[in-house]
């Protein structure tokens, strides 16, 4: 199947608080306009290998007019309008080549720019910036195998994921950037044939990776609060 789509979406405008974290907001920055998005997408879905595998892929372009961007200001922040463009692609391969085995591999690419972002609200200096939490590349994979055992079904599964580095501050300072990271998880489970019972062992973050997930900035205090991923952990 081949497909293409053109869509238009609108996000309503609103108002910033008069005092954003104790710092006065310029009068011109109190209201912000609606955001208008034109999205263009094309792709395909293909059945392969005697219908034991599927390949999905798509390309997209997002054209934002008055993109609503968040800027940290004081101990809070404000929303400003800035045009933006997103170019990207997604690919996914899913296969079940023999009974009991499932495999998935996926990747994505994103080239996004928010234009004319002010370093200070209503200030004279602006930059073209990468949006927050928007890594350029991401990959993931999963493999699972199950077989009959002990009067039920025994299964083993592992999944991997990798993310490129990304900014958590629209001003794109080097200090406001999370490094790339890699995660691996594993699961062993047994389920009864009637579906009434299941026992499982699971380990998350096998490599004990330390990755930044979210952050909040308090400029007046020069404080950045970072929220990391969880450590290696097991459950049953």
Backbone bond lengths (Angstrom), bond angles and torsions (degrees), N, CA, C in turn:
res aa  C-N    CA-C-N  psi(-1)  N-CA   C-N-CA  omega(-1)  CA-C   N-CA-C  phi
1 X - - - 1.456 - - 1.522 109.33 -
2 X 1.309 116.12 133.17 1.461 122.87 175.13 1.524 108.00 -113.87
3 X 1.305 116.86 138.62 1.465 119.21 -178.02 1.522 110.59 -142.52
4 X 1.323 115.13 159.74 1.467 122.91 174.91 1.516 107.79 -149.55
5 X 1.308 116.39 150.41 1.463 120.18 -178.02 1.521 110.22 -150.39
6 X 1.314 114.53 144.94 1.465 122.73 171.77 1.518 106.86 -127.14
7 X 1.322 116.82 126.11 1.458 120.79 -176.97 1.524 110.24 -133.88
8 X 1.319 114.26 154.05 1.467 120.84 176.05 1.523 108.31 -127.50
9 X 1.322 116.63 132.06 1.456 121.41 178.96 1.510 110.95 -133.28
10 X 1.330 115.43 153.13 1.468 121.28 -178.57 1.521 109.22 -132.70
11 X 1.336 116.43 132.66 1.462 122.52 172.34 1.526 107.56 -111.87
12 X 1.313 117.01 127.94 1.461 121.53 -174.56 1.523 111.72 -62.61
13 X 1.326 116.13 149.44 1.453 121.81 173.44 1.517 110.64 -80.36
14 X 1.332 115.93 176.77 1.461 120.12 -179.87 1.526 108.92 -163.85
15 X 1.341 116.50 -152.58 1.457 121.09 -176.06 1.526 109.90 -134.39
16 X 1.329 115.54 143.04 1.454 121.62 170.38 1.522 109.66 -84.47
17 X 1.333 115.90 155.09 1.460 119.99 176.52 1.526 109.67 -66.43
18 X 1.336 116.49 147.96 1.466 121.46 -179.82 1.527 111.10 -59.83
19 X 1.332 115.97 -37.73 1.462 121.06 177.65 1.526 108.17 -119.66
20 X 1.312 116.56 106.71 1.468 121.12 -179.27 1.521 108.41 -90.31
21 X 1.303 116.79 96.18 1.453 120.13 -179.84 1.507 112.79 67.64
22 X 1.341 117.68 30.38 1.452 121.45 176.73 1.507 114.20 92.38
23 X 1.335 118.49 -4.54 1.461 121.39 179.81 1.523 108.57 -107.16
24 X 1.348 118.13 126.62 1.469 119.75 -178.93 1.524 111.43 -59.43
25 X 1.316 116.24 138.60 1.456 122.38 176.98 1.523 108.37 -95.80
26 X 1.348 118.49 130.57 1.462 119.33 177.23 1.521 110.96 -54.06
27 X 1.319 116.07 143.50 1.466 120.62 -176.98 1.526 111.64 -53.61
28 X 1.335 116.11 -39.04 1.464 119.95 -177.59 1.526 112.63 -67.23
29 X 1.348 116.97 -18.48 1.464 120.44 -176.60 1.522 112.77 -99.39
30 X 1.336 118.18 -1.26 1.466 119.63 -178.85 1.532 111.25 -68.04
31 X 1.344 119.56 -50.75 1.475 117.69 175.46 1.529 110.47 -86.15
32 X 1.318 117.21 149.23 1.456 120.33 169.85 1.524 108.46 -132.67
33 X 1.343 114.87 147.68 1.462 121.75 -170.33 1.526 112.33 -81.76
34 X 1.327 114.13 168.54 1.461 119.89 174.88 1.522 109.86 -65.59
35 X 1.314 114.94 151.19 1.462 122.32 177.70 1.523 108.56 -100.37
36 X 1.327 116.67 130.69 1.462 121.54 -179.89 1.532 108.85 -117.75
37 X 1.320 115.75 127.38 1.461 121.36 -178.99 1.522 110.59 -119.82
38 X 1.328 115.36 128.87 1.460 122.03 166.24 1.527 107.03 -107.83
39 X 1.320 116.80 121.24 1.467 120.57 -179.52 1.528 110.02 -114.97
40 X 1.327 114.91 138.21 1.463 122.41 179.98 1.532 107.34 -126.17
41 X 1.310 116.37 128.61 1.459 120.25 -175.11 1.524 110.46 -143.77
42 X 1.323 116.37 141.69 1.466 121.82 175.60 1.522 108.48 -146.16
43 X 1.331 115.73 145.41 1.454 118.18 -179.05 1.513 112.28 -171.39
44 X 1.322 115.18 -170.10 1.465 119.80 178.93 1.521 109.59 -149.20
45 X 1.337 115.22 159.73 1.462 124.20 173.33 1.525 106.43 -131.20
46 X 1.326 116.87 122.36 1.465 120.74 -174.48 1.523 111.15 -127.85
47 X 1.340 116.37 135.70 1.461 122.74 172.83 1.530 108.28 -91.13
48 X 1.339 117.04 131.64 1.454 121.44 -174.88 1.525 111.07 -129.22
49 X 1.327 115.56 166.12 1.467 122.95 171.71 1.525 112.15 51.30
50 X 1.328 114.49 57.44 1.470 121.15 179.60 1.524 111.70 56.25
51 X 1.313 114.70 41.60 1.474 122.40 177.43 1.533 113.82 64.19
52 X 1.323 116.82 22.27 1.466 119.46 175.01 1.531 111.79 -95.84
53 X 1.331 116.16 -3.42 1.464 120.01 -179.08 1.525 109.76 -143.55
54 X 1.313 114.54 156.62 1.465 120.51 179.59 1.526 108.89 -137.78
55 X 1.323 116.10 136.63 1.460 122.05 177.26 1.520 108.69 -120.90
56 X 1.326 116.00 123.07 1.462 122.23 177.81 1.525 108.56 -119.05
57 X 1.315 117.04 138.67 1.459 120.93 177.86 1.522 109.52 -151.28
58 X 1.321 115.80 147.24 1.457 119.06 176.42 1.524 110.55 -153.06
59 X 1.320 114.22 154.14 1.460 123.64 173.26 1.518 107.88 -117.99
60 X 1.333 116.92 146.01 1.462 118.18 178.51 1.522 111.33 -145.14
61 X 1.321 113.96 156.09 1.462 122.41 175.40 1.519 107.40 -138.34
62 X 1.325 116.63 125.17 1.463 122.42 177.89 1.523 108.74 -112.85
63 X 1.309 116.02 125.92 1.463 122.14 179.24 1.530 108.25 -114.39
64 X 1.331 116.39 107.12 1.463 121.72 -178.03 1.523 110.55 -98.43
65 X 1.312 115.51 131.02 1.457 121.77 169.51 1.527 107.58 -108.06
66 X 1.329 116.91 122.97 1.474 122.43 -176.43 1.527 111.43 59.62
67 X 1.321 115.22 47.19 1.471 122.01 173.54 1.527 109.29 -52.05
68 X 1.316 116.97 133.48 1.467 121.24 -178.93 1.527 108.87 -88.13
69 X 1.328 115.44 103.71 1.462 122.51 -175.80 1.525 110.03 -106.65
70 X 1.338 115.38 141.61 1.469 120.66 -178.98 1.519 109.89 -98.91
71 X 1.344 115.97 130.44 1.462 122.28 176.42 1.517 109.40 -119.30
72 X 1.333 116.71 129.80 1.459 119.81 173.29 1.526 109.17 -65.88
73 X 1.342 116.23 132.08 1.462 122.72 178.09 1.516 108.00 -145.92
74 X 1.331 117.04 126.68 1.454 118.86 -175.60 1.518 109.01 62.37
75 X 1.321 116.54 -136.54 1.467 119.95 176.62 1.523 110.46 -100.03
76 X 1.308 116.22 14.41 1.461 121.12 179.43 1.523 107.62 -134.94
77 X 1.312 117.65 -128.46 1.447 120.74 179.76 1.508 111.72 -179.29
78 X 1.323 115.20 173.44 1.456 121.55 178.94 1.523 108.59 -134.09
79 X 1.321 115.57 159.24 1.455 122.57 174.55 1.518 108.38 -103.36
80 X 1.325 116.31 130.99 1.453 121.61 177.68 1.527 108.78 -121.27
81 X 1.318 116.49 165.06 1.462 121.79 175.16 1.522 109.63 -102.18
82 X 1.327 116.16 132.45 1.461 122.28 176.22 1.523 107.50 -153.86
83 X 1.314 117.21 137.72 1.461 119.50 177.96 1.532 110.13 -67.22
84 X 1.329 116.12 153.65 1.470 120.24 -177.86 1.521 110.37 -150.32
85 X 1.332 115.14 154.83 1.461 122.21 176.53 1.526 109.61 -134.85
86 X 1.327 115.21 136.37 1.467 121.83 176.58 1.529 108.22 -123.61
87 X 1.333 116.63 126.78 1.460 122.67 169.62 1.527 107.34 -116.18
88 X 1.323 117.30 138.09 1.453 116.87 -178.68 1.513 113.88 -162.55
89 X 1.333 114.47 171.88 1.463 121.64 178.26 1.522 109.02 -151.23
90 X 1.327 115.94 146.44 1.465 123.05 177.01 1.525 108.75 -130.68
91 X 1.320 116.10 138.73 1.466 121.69 176.93 1.522 108.44 -134.17
92 X 1.337 116.63 136.92 1.460 121.39 178.59 1.524 109.22 -140.03
93 X 1.329 116.02 132.35 1.460 121.95 175.40 1.522 108.15 -122.32
94 X 1.325 116.83 124.86 1.462 122.89 -178.80 1.525 107.74 -125.64
95 X 1.334 116.39 133.48 1.466 119.02 -177.77 1.521 111.18 -143.83
96 X 1.343 114.43 147.14 1.472 123.05 171.16 1.525 106.54 -132.79
97 X 1.343 117.33 75.17 1.470 120.92 -170.71 1.521 114.53 -68.28
98 X 1.325 117.88 -24.31 1.464 120.21 175.50 1.523 108.66 -150.09
99 X 1.311 115.77 165.02 1.463 121.47 -172.77 1.532 111.72 -57.53
100 X 1.310 114.81 129.75 1.452 121.19 176.09 1.510 115.30 90.62
101 X 1.329 117.97 -9.95 1.466 120.60 -176.34 1.527 110.92 -112.50
102 X 1.328 116.04 129.70 1.465 122.53 176.80 1.524 108.79 -128.00
103 X 1.325 114.87 141.99 1.466 120.52 -178.14 1.525 109.26 -140.26
104 X 1.333 115.37 141.95 1.466 120.31 178.06 1.522 109.26 -140.93
105 X 1.333 115.66 137.35 1.459 122.26 176.08 1.524 107.69 -137.37
106 X 1.334 117.46 130.01 1.461 120.65 -176.22 1.524 110.01 -141.91
107 X 1.321 115.36 151.69 1.456 120.94 177.44 1.514 110.45 -151.76
108 X 1.320 115.63 157.05 1.461 119.94 178.94 1.522 110.04 -145.15
109 X 1.321 114.71 153.34 1.465 122.93 176.78 1.521 108.18 -132.03
110 X 1.329 116.18 138.07 1.460 120.93 -178.89 1.520 109.58 -141.22
111 X 1.326 115.64 128.00 1.466 122.47 173.61 1.523 106.49 -122.58
112 X 1.320 116.53 102.46 1.467 120.99 -173.16 1.525 110.22 -124.75
113 X 1.329 115.69 143.07 1.461 121.38 179.98 1.523 109.77 -139.10
114 X 1.329 115.51 130.31 1.462 121.91 170.10 1.524 106.21 -103.14
115 X 1.322 116.97 124.41 1.460 121.07 -169.28 1.530 112.54 -92.32
116 X 1.331 114.58 143.72 1.475 122.30 172.11 1.526 112.18 54.59
117 X 1.320 116.21 53.53 1.466 121.47 176.68 1.528 108.61 -83.68
118 X 1.326 119.55 122.35 1.473 120.62 -179.01 1.525 111.21 -73.35
119 X 1.328 116.70 139.27 1.456 119.73 174.58 1.522 110.81 -70.44
120 X 1.313 116.40 -26.85 1.467 122.23 173.02 1.516 107.47 -133.51
121 X 1.324 117.75 138.40 1.462 121.24 -177.42 1.520 109.99 -54.73
122 X 1.321 115.47 123.97 1.466 122.89 -179.35 1.523 112.00 66.79
123 X 1.347 116.94 18.64 1.457 120.91 -179.65 1.516 112.22 -86.68
124 X 1.354 117.74 171.90 1.469 121.60 -174.40 1.525 114.33 -84.01
125 X 1.338 118.48 -15.50 1.466 121.40 -174.93 1.528 109.80 -106.74
126 X 1.323 115.85 130.47 1.467 120.28 179.56 1.523 109.76 -136.17
127 X 1.327 115.88 160.24 1.464 122.15 -179.84 1.523 109.55 -136.66
128 X 1.323 115.67 161.22 1.460 120.98 166.87 1.527 107.12 -90.05
129 X 1.324 117.46 125.78 1.465 121.13 -168.88 1.523 112.12 -126.75
130 X 1.319 114.82 158.41 1.456 121.68 170.56 1.525 108.57 -82.20
131 X 1.329 118.81 137.78 1.469 119.98 178.07 1.522 111.22 -66.09
132 X 1.320 115.24 159.92 1.462 120.71 179.66 1.529 111.54 -66.35
133 X 1.326 115.54 146.64 1.472 122.60 173.15 1.530 111.72 53.07
134 X 1.333 115.61 45.83 1.467 120.71 -177.53 1.529 109.86 -131.12
135 X 1.345 118.67 75.44 1.470 120.79 179.34 1.523 111.51 -63.68
136 X 1.324 115.80 147.37 1.461 119.58 -178.55 1.528 111.17 -70.03
137 X 1.324 117.06 -41.75 1.464 120.80 -179.11 1.525 110.27 -127.11
138 X 1.334 115.64 145.75 1.458 122.55 173.48 1.530 108.77 -145.18
139 X 1.339 115.79 143.07 1.460 120.94 177.85 1.529 109.44 -138.31
140 X 1.321 115.83 150.18 1.465 120.52 175.57 1.525 109.30 -151.68
141 X 1.330 115.77 155.00 1.459 120.52 176.38 1.522 109.39 -150.61
142 X 1.324 115.63 157.52 1.461 121.99 179.93 1.520 108.52 -149.80
143 X 1.322 115.84 139.66 1.461 121.20 173.79 1.525 108.30 -135.47
144 X 1.333 115.58 137.72 1.468 120.61 -178.76 1.524 109.49 -142.22
145 X 1.324 115.61 136.28 1.463 120.21 177.14 1.524 108.93 -134.19
146 X 1.330 116.66 135.03 1.462 121.22 177.73 1.523 110.02 -131.65
147 X 1.343 114.90 150.07 1.457 120.46 179.43 1.530 109.15 -153.16
148 X 1.318 115.26 158.51 1.466 120.67 -178.91 1.525 110.04 -70.92
149 X 1.351 115.24 132.49 1.469 120.11 179.59 1.517 109.87 -165.09
150 X 1.341 116.75 139.55 1.462 122.67 173.46 1.537 112.67 55.75
151 X 1.310 116.36 40.33 1.454 120.56 177.75 1.513 114.59 72.41
152 X 1.311 116.98 20.38 1.465 121.13 179.12 1.516 109.65 -159.92
153 X 1.342 116.44 -151.45 1.456 121.64 179.37 1.523 109.13 -121.15
154 X 1.315 115.28 125.87 1.459 122.21 176.62 1.527 108.01 -100.13
155 X 1.321 117.51 136.84 1.465 120.31 -178.11 1.522 110.47 -138.06
156 X 1.315 114.65 148.62 1.463 122.00 174.56 1.525 107.36 -130.67
157 X 1.328 116.04 136.73 1.460 120.31 -176.13 1.523 109.93 -141.87
158 X 1.317 116.06 142.65 1.454 121.96 173.73 1.513 109.73 -137.09
159 X 1.320 116.81 145.06 1.458 119.99 176.24 1.522 110.04 -138.81
160 X 1.322 115.00 147.09 1.453 123.50 -178.79 1.520 109.00 -127.17
161 X 1.324 116.67 148.62 1.460 120.46 174.17 1.523 109.57 -149.43
162 X 1.319 115.53 144.93 1.465 122.07 178.85 1.515 108.78 -136.87
163 X 1.325 115.89 139.25 1.460 120.95 177.99 1.517 109.57 -129.53
164 X 1.306 115.66 139.14 1.456 122.05 172.34 1.531 109.42 -67.84
165 X 1.310 116.77 166.03 1.465 121.04 177.09 1.530 110.27 -66.96
166 X 1.335 116.43 158.84 1.465 120.56 178.35 1.526 110.28 -156.91
167 X 1.333 115.09 158.72 1.465 122.07 179.63 1.524 110.23 -88.52
168 X 1.332 115.65 150.72 1.463 121.01 170.52 1.523 111.69 -116.09
169 X 1.332 116.29 8.33 1.461 122.46 175.69 1.519 107.14 -131.21
170 X 1.318 117.23 125.34 1.460 121.25 -175.60 1.521 112.37 -62.72
171 X 1.315 117.64 -19.17 1.464 119.57 177.67 1.531 111.53 -75.39
172 X 1.320 117.24 -10.05 1.473 122.63 172.24 1.528 114.22 61.62
173 X 1.319 117.32 36.91 1.459 119.60 172.41 1.529 108.88 -69.03
174 X 1.333 116.57 144.59 1.465 119.95 -179.61 1.525 112.15 -58.93
175 X 1.339 116.68 -32.19 1.466 120.40 -179.26 1.526 112.09 -71.23
176 X 1.326 117.05 -16.66 1.467 121.72 -176.56 1.527 110.25 -105.45
177 X 1.316 115.44 54.11 1.458 120.97 -174.71 1.520 109.77 -139.74
178 X 1.316 116.57 133.10 1.458 121.62 174.31 1.529 109.11 -90.90
179 X 1.325 115.83 138.47 1.463 120.62 178.78 1.531 110.92 -72.15
180 X 1.316 115.23 162.82 1.465 120.12 174.01 1.528 109.08 -63.48
181 X 1.332 115.97 156.71 1.466 118.81 -178.33 1.525 110.89 -148.98
182 X 1.329 113.89 160.06 1.461 122.17 -179.00 1.527 108.40 -131.45
183 X 1.332 116.23 131.33 1.460 121.42 178.18 1.531 109.87 -121.61
184 X 1.336 115.52 146.47 1.464 121.51 174.15 1.520 108.75 -138.89
185 X 1.318 116.63 136.88 1.461 122.89 178.89 1.527 109.19 -131.44
186 X 1.329 116.76 155.47 1.470 121.14 178.80 1.525 109.56 -142.46
187 X 1.340 115.60 150.40 1.469 120.28 -178.97 1.528 109.65 -147.63
188 X 1.325 116.15 133.56 1.463 123.69 173.98 1.519 107.47 -121.29
189 X 1.327 117.72 128.52 1.469 119.78 -174.89 1.523 111.15 -144.11
190 X 1.320 114.15 153.80 1.466 121.78 172.01 1.515 107.62 -130.38
191 X 1.334 116.73 134.77 1.465 122.09 178.87 1.519 108.92 -129.16
192 X 1.322 115.79 138.02 1.467 120.42 178.81 1.518 110.04 -69.88
193 X 1.322 115.79 156.02 1.464 120.01 -178.00 1.519 112.52 -62.62
194 X 1.342 117.36 -31.55 1.463 119.02 -178.92 1.525 112.44 -83.65
195 X 1.332 117.52 -2.67 1.455 120.92 177.69 1.509 115.37 77.50
196 X 1.327 118.22 5.92 1.468 121.02 -177.50 1.527 112.98 -85.15
197 X 1.326 117.52 -20.63 1.456 120.22 -174.60 1.526 110.48 -131.52
198 X 1.314 114.39 143.44 1.464 120.25 174.67 1.525 109.25 -150.15
199 X 1.307 116.08 139.51 1.465 122.48 173.63 1.526 107.21 -128.61
200 X 1.327 116.36 136.62 1.461 119.14 -175.32 1.523 110.83 -146.16
201 X 1.310 114.68 148.63 1.458 123.37 170.96 1.524 107.35 -121.37
202 X 1.325 116.13 130.76 1.456 120.13 -176.55 1.518 110.04 -135.89
203 X 1.319 116.11 137.65 1.464 121.85 174.48 1.525 107.82 -123.40
204 X 1.328 116.03 121.97 1.458 121.88 177.44 1.525 109.75 -102.02
205 X 1.326 115.44 145.17 1.464 122.01 179.51 1.534 110.77 56.79
206 X 1.318 115.20 60.30 1.469 121.56 -176.73 1.523 113.21 -54.51
207 X 1.321 117.28 -37.66 1.467 121.03 -176.78 1.522 112.52 -86.61
208 X 1.339 116.78 2.00 1.469 121.73 -178.55 1.528 111.00 56.04
209 X 1.329 116.23 41.30 1.464 121.09 -179.34 1.525 110.59 -65.87
210 X 1.311 115.28 145.00 1.466 121.47 177.40 1.523 107.46 -110.70
211 X 1.321 115.54 106.09 1.458 120.54 -175.32 1.516 110.40 -125.71
212 X 1.325 115.99 142.23 1.456 120.79 174.36 1.515 110.26 -79.10
213 X 1.311 116.91 134.58 1.459 121.75 -178.32 1.525 111.37 -110.90
214 X 1.327 116.57 -41.93 1.459 120.88 -177.58 1.520 108.70 -152.61
215 X 1.343 116.46 156.38 1.461 120.37 179.56 1.518 110.00 -148.85
216 X 1.324 115.32 154.96 1.459 122.51 176.21 1.522 107.85 -135.26
217 X 1.331 116.78 138.92 1.459 121.82 -173.86 1.522 110.38 -115.42
218 X 1.341 116.47 135.85 1.465 123.28 173.58 1.523 107.47 -117.81
219 X 1.338 118.97 86.39 1.467 121.41 -173.86 1.528 115.21 -54.75
220 X 1.362 121.36 -42.10 1.471 118.81 -176.57 1.522 112.89 -60.65
221 X 1.325 116.80 -30.27 1.462 121.10 -177.72 1.528 111.80 -99.22
222 X 1.328 117.14 0.36 1.468 121.55 -176.40 1.527 110.73 54.01
223 X 1.333 115.90 40.36 1.458 121.42 -177.31 1.529 109.83 -113.97
224 X 1.320 116.29 134.39 1.458 122.41 173.53 1.524 107.95 -121.74
225 X 1.319 116.27 121.61 1.462 120.70 175.85 1.524 108.47 -97.18
226 X 1.335 116.26 118.39 1.455 121.14 -179.33 1.524 109.91 -110.93
227 X 1.321 115.16 138.18 1.459 121.38 -179.30 1.526 108.11 -111.57
228 X 1.342 117.88 109.27 1.463 120.71 -175.87 1.525 112.21 -85.34
229 X 1.315 114.40 168.69 1.462 120.52 172.90 1.522 109.30 -70.02
230 X 1.318 115.92 163.18 1.455 119.65 178.26 1.520 111.63 -72.93
231 X 1.334 118.07 154.98 1.465 121.44 177.76 1.527 110.84 -74.18
232 X 1.330 115.93 177.82 1.460 120.05 174.40 1.529 109.26 -56.35
233 X 1.325 115.89 132.50 1.467 119.24 -177.24 1.517 109.61 -148.88
234 X 1.307 115.59 144.00 1.456 121.64 177.05 1.507 111.22 -114.24
235 X 1.324 116.85 154.03 1.463 121.43 178.00 1.516 108.51 -148.22
236 X 1.337 114.81 161.12 1.462 119.41 177.17 1.516 109.19 -138.63
